[in-house]
Amino acid sequence: MAPASSEFILPRTGRVLRNRTVLAAMTNKQSEEDGTLSDAEIAWLVRRAEGGFGIVTTAATHVHPGGKSWEGEMGVWGDHHVPRLTELADGIREHGATSLAQIFHGGLRAPRSLTGQQPTSASINLERGVEEESRELSDSEVSDLVASFGEAAERCERAGFDGVEVHGAHGYLVCQFLGTRTNRRADRWGGDLEGRSSFLREVMREVRSRTSEGFLLAVRISPVHEVGIELSESIELSGMICDWGADILHISCWDAFAEAGEGDQRTLTKAFREAIPEGFPLLSTGSIWTEGDAEFVLGEGADLVGVARAGIAHPDWANCLGGGGYEPERAPFTPEHLLDAGLSPVFVDYMRRWKGFVTDGRK
Ligand SMILES: Cc1cc2nc3c(=O)[nH]c(=O)nc-3n(C[C@H](O)[C@H](O)[C@H](O)COP(=O)(O)O)c2cc1C
């Protein structure tokens, strides 16, 4: 098995990734009110490119002003975003990493207090913690949103990004279309798996049609999710995503060491590996902290390994691999440690919401 520090060639484009590590998408609440990237957000990502990651992914970034889910969220819905997106893409490239912008729409989780409009979703939905019920998107509104994803991807390419990752995981709009609980539509966007995945399929088609041959298209999914996504269907969906021309299938496992569930004792990585065509690039993320963890997940059949929290605390995580025994310090971290790692005070404060990550006292 090739180690995490070895290069990987994406088969469709022939693009060479310098190693098999990916900085997974991480929201950090540092963008300006209108979605424009701030200096701090650019600096934190460029620092991870400098730290050796093969791919650096941006935070989830909304493709339409109505899809904004939280304050300080990055946007790619307007041409005013392009100059700073270009700075970020240039910075990542200068340090030898491949860049992906994670494009998304919050759907029912995009509150009126941020967007000025009632949240929209596949169906009328309400979940704990949201301000109000979403309304169901009309057929033409769904098509308009498909176009917004395509326009956003086109904008990212213009800014110099190497590709986009469509965020189909974690309960946001694409995921809401996929879920049986959040998508109860009777039209072409709902029904069986084929219908519920048609929004994702059309988004992928639109991204492809508006970007060049060499532009990368990754798709991130949740293997299971409370919106009504079950493992068996996700596995079926993964094959469809490969057929629809993705370059990378990204599974968000949260715990890449756990059993897949539904009686399946394989890890999620192995279950998906065995379901998708041989050689199709599989990226797996969730609770990878040490070099040994990364090698385990590659051994289960992933081609690429994603890290989030380890990459926050250890900007040079990817550069430290290669010897086999890299075991970086674990959380909790002091604010000083995180500031030294290139986080701004705003980001450090946000990380206090992640249980056990930040400590003000002695460890
Ligand atoms: C601060 C923070 C922000 C996150 N934001 C996003 C996001 O914008 N999009 C996304 O798909 N996942 C997001 N995630 C999930 C991570 O990409 C990753 O899947 C998860 O943290 C598990 O990986 P880890 O154990 O290496 O942290 C976020 C995670 C963290 C810690």
The ligand as a Gaussian input file, in Angstrom:
#p B3LYP/6-31G(d) Opt

LIG

0 1
 C      -14.181000      23.927000      12.956000
 C      -14.787000      22.942000      11.997000
 C      -15.530000      23.421000      10.928000
 C      -16.082000      22.515000       9.994000
 N      -16.716000      23.007000       8.885000
 C      -17.070000      22.172000       7.888000
 C      -17.531000      22.677000       6.642000
 O      -17.598000      23.884000       6.400000
 N      -17.875000      21.771000       5.689000
 C      -17.788000      20.419000       5.899000
 O      -18.109000      19.640000       5.002000
 N      -17.340000      19.924000       7.074000
 C      -16.958000      20.756000       8.050000
 N      -16.422000      20.250000       9.206000
 C      -16.246000      18.794000       9.355000
 C      -14.818000      18.401000       8.957000
 O      -14.574000      18.641000       7.584000
 C      -14.511000      16.928000       9.279000
 O      -15.293000      16.093000       8.483000
 C      -14.769000      16.555000      10.750000
 O      -14.256000      17.555000      11.596000
 C      -14.137000      15.226000      11.112000
 O      -12.754000      15.257000      10.831000
 P      -11.638000      15.419000      12.000000
 O      -11.887000      14.315000      12.968000
 O      -10.330000      15.276000      11.269000
 O      -11.829000      16.762000      12.633000
 C      -15.902000      21.125000      10.163000
 C      -15.162000      20.653000      11.264000
 C      -14.595000      21.545000      12.151000
 C      -13.758000      21.015000      13.285000

